[in-house]
Amino acid sequence: MSAKDMFKKLNYFQSSAPNEDELTYNLETNDIENYRYISFNLIFKYIEMDDWTNNFQLSVAELQAINQQVKELRWYE
């Protein structure tokens, strides 16, 4: 399963355009104050995460999706 599919299964959607320097997934929510995102900087190869609590915690499924995305980006090489 692709990272995009894994994030979609977790109710995230890709909010970045294909040609941007970042690949960003946002959690689908109707409450604008309860935001959550995971972003991959494609130039400097780092991951930024944030949510409305300022106490970001990952589920195992989110970690697996992140690892899959890192694998697809070939950041391990």
Secondary structure, 3 states (H helix, E strand, C coil): CCHHHHHHHCCEEECCCCCCCEEEEEECCCCCCCCEEEEEECCCCEEEEEECCCCCCCCHHHHHHHHHHHHHCCCCC
